[in-house]
Amino acid sequence: MTLNWDYQNLCVVFGGWEIQTLTGVLAICLGTFCLSLTYELVRLVIRVLDHQILMRRGTVNQQLARSTMYAIQVSISFCLMLVFMTFNGFLMLSVILGAFIGFLLFSQDTLATTAEVRHH
């Protein structure tokens, strides 16, 4: 496999998922961007659940919700890995930009934690 910027006959993950047009590539790039953004949102939800469980004794339902979100996070990460492994530049950039914007939007709560670690 080599890095490419093709948008015709682009096979994404599954053999039947073949893109033939520039519009198709743009649509799949938007979907990939959103999936990458969602990954960061799921990470935020997990951090919120962790905080809730730490603040008071966690219930079985909270642990179940946390485990479910973790399974979703792992599933999304594997999907993004497979998309990235197409070695298509458009799709790779979509994953990276989605991660960048997602981190920018959903990881502001980690700044306090990082600052606390430095001061101890």
C-alpha positions in Angstrom: 0.0 0.0 0.0 1.2 3.5 -0.8 -0.2 6.9 0.1 -2.6 8.1 -2.6 -5.0 10.9 -3.3 -7.3 8.9 -5.5 -11.1 9.5 -5.4 -12.2 7.1 -8.2 -12.5 3.4 -7.4 -11.6 4.1 -3.8 -12.4 1.1 -1.6 -13.1 2.1 2.0 -12.8 -0.8 4.5 -15.3 -3.2 2.8 -15.2 -4.5 -0.8 -18.7 -3.3 -1.5 -18.0 0.2 -0.1 -16.4 1.6 -3.2 -16.4 5.3 -4.0 -16.5 6.4 -7.7 -17.0 10.2 -7.5 -15.5 13.3 -5.9 -18.9 13.9 -4.3 -18.7 10.4 -2.8 -15.2 11.1 -1.4 -16.4 14.4 0.1 -19.3 12.6 1.8 -17.1 9.8 3.2 -14.6 12.4 4.4 -17.3 14.3 6.2 -18.5 11.0 7.8 -15.0 10.1 8.8 -14.5 13.6 10.2 -17.7 13.3 12.3 -16.7 9.8 13.5 -13.3 11.1 14.6 -15.1 14.0 16.4 -17.5 11.6 18.0 -14.5 9.6 19.4 -13.4 12.7 21.3 -17.0 13.3 22.5 -17.2 9.7 23.8 -13.9 10.2 25.7 -15.5 13.3 27.4 -18.6 11.3 28.3 -16.3 8.6 29.9 -14.5 11.3 31.9 -17.8 12.7 33.1 -18.9 9.3 34.2 -15.6 8.6 35.9 -16.0 11.9 37.8 -19.6 11.1 38.9 -18.5 7.6 40.1 -15.6 9.1 42.1 -17.7 11.8 43.7 -20.1 9.2 45.1 -20.2 5.5 45.2 -20.9 4.3 41.7 -24.0 2.4 41.0 -24.2 -0.7 38.8 -26.0 1.4 36.2 -23.2 3.9 36.2 -20.6 1.2 35.7 -22.7 -0.3 33.0 -23.0 3.0 31.2 -19.2 3.6 31.6 -18.4 0.1 30.2 -20.8 0.7 27.3 -19.2 4.0 26.4 -15.8 2.3 26.6 -16.9 -0.4 24.2 -18.2 2.3 21.8 -14.9 4.2 22.1 -12.9 1.0 21.2 -15.3 0.3 18.3 -14.9 3.8 16.9 -11.1 3.7 17.3 -10.9 0.4 15.4 -13.1 1.8 12.6 -10.9 4.9 12.4 -7.8 2.8 12.3 -9.2 0.8 9.3 -10.1 4.0 7.5 -6.6 5.4 8.1 -5.1 2.2 6.8 -6.6 2.8 3.4 -3.6 5.2 3.0 -5.9 7.6 1.2 -4.7 11.2 1.9 -8.2 12.6 1.9 -9.4 10.1 4.5 -6.3 10.3 6.6 -6.7 14.1 6.8 -10.4 13.7 7.7 -9.4 11.5 10.7 -6.7 13.9 11.8 -8.8 17.0 11.4 -11.7 15.4 13.3 -9.4 14.4 16.1 -7.9 17.9 16.2 -11.3 19.7 16.3 -12.7 17.1 18.7 -9.9 17.5 21.1 -10.2 21.3 20.8 -13.9 21.2 21.6 -14.1 18.3 24.1 -10.8 18.2 26.0 -10.8 21.5 27.9 -11.6 19.7 31.1 -8.3 18.0 31.0 -6.4 21.3 31.4 -7.2 21.5 35.1 -6.1 17.9 35.7 -2.8 18.6 33.9 -2.2 21.8 35.9 -2.9 20.0 39.2 -0.4 17.3 38.4 2.4 19.9 37.6 1.8 21.7 41.0 2.1 18.5 43.1 
